[in-house]
């Protein structure tokens, strides 16, 4: 623990190297988690002060400014050769939520929520989820599964949910390959029973003493037609059209209504508030999508 702070909270220097200080790193992770789940800068400062969590050797007092500096600090995702403490997506959600609060974008958030509310499905059972608002709760907004046998309920502020959606939309806009379904596999021609039978007929005809050229050409034509009928050509065309439409958009900090309509068919939300966007090409893109 440092008497004064020359490096960001969460790190320490040993043998001339800046490394993660594990106890402080856990506090940093907690701060981000509290903030993106609805706690204010003041709330978090009061929580840490009440628990007497040391900031330095000299003080256990936390204030809004110290919490804000932590949330704004990109070093926590591994910038400037620092070891990462939090995920990049967590940092982006926290920073964008802070910007949204500073800009007082309540109206745009409500408009976005209105647009997505009929597309939110339960990540556990697939049923429709409905939005509830309780003014007496600290986190006023929640989403409930309409399936009584499932019935999960997720408390998540509108601003946080819309930032999650925007984050994934931006990821898709930057990487068209995410529109390709992960488990998309083209069926081999020999896996199609009708084609397998036609190929046997062709081999049999070729094996005749005087094979009929007309018959062989007809069989080859039938093989081509049958293969096309069982192919993913229509899906491939739809995918190319969707990828072409992405060229109309650029990543944005704000929710893009038209891009959402063009790209997304369903939003799935799990019991922890993690979301997955299912695209109109049947791809699934999560908050932690691997883009390699």
Secondary structure, 3 states (H helix, E strand, C coil): CCCCCCCCCCEEEECCEEEECHHHHHHHHHHHHHHHCCCCHHHHHHHHHHCCCCCCCCCCCCCHHHHHHHHHCHHHHCHHHCCCCCCHHHHHHHHHHHHHHHHCCHHHHHHHHHHHHHHEEECCCCCEEEEEECCCCCCCEEEEECCCCCCCEEECCHHHHHHHHHHHHHHHHHCHHHHCCCCCCCCCHHHCHHHHHHHHHHHHHHCCCCCCHHHHHHHHHHHHHHHHHCCCHHHHHHHHHHHHHHCCCCCCCCCCHHHHHHHEEEEEECCCCCEEEEECCCCEEECCCCCC
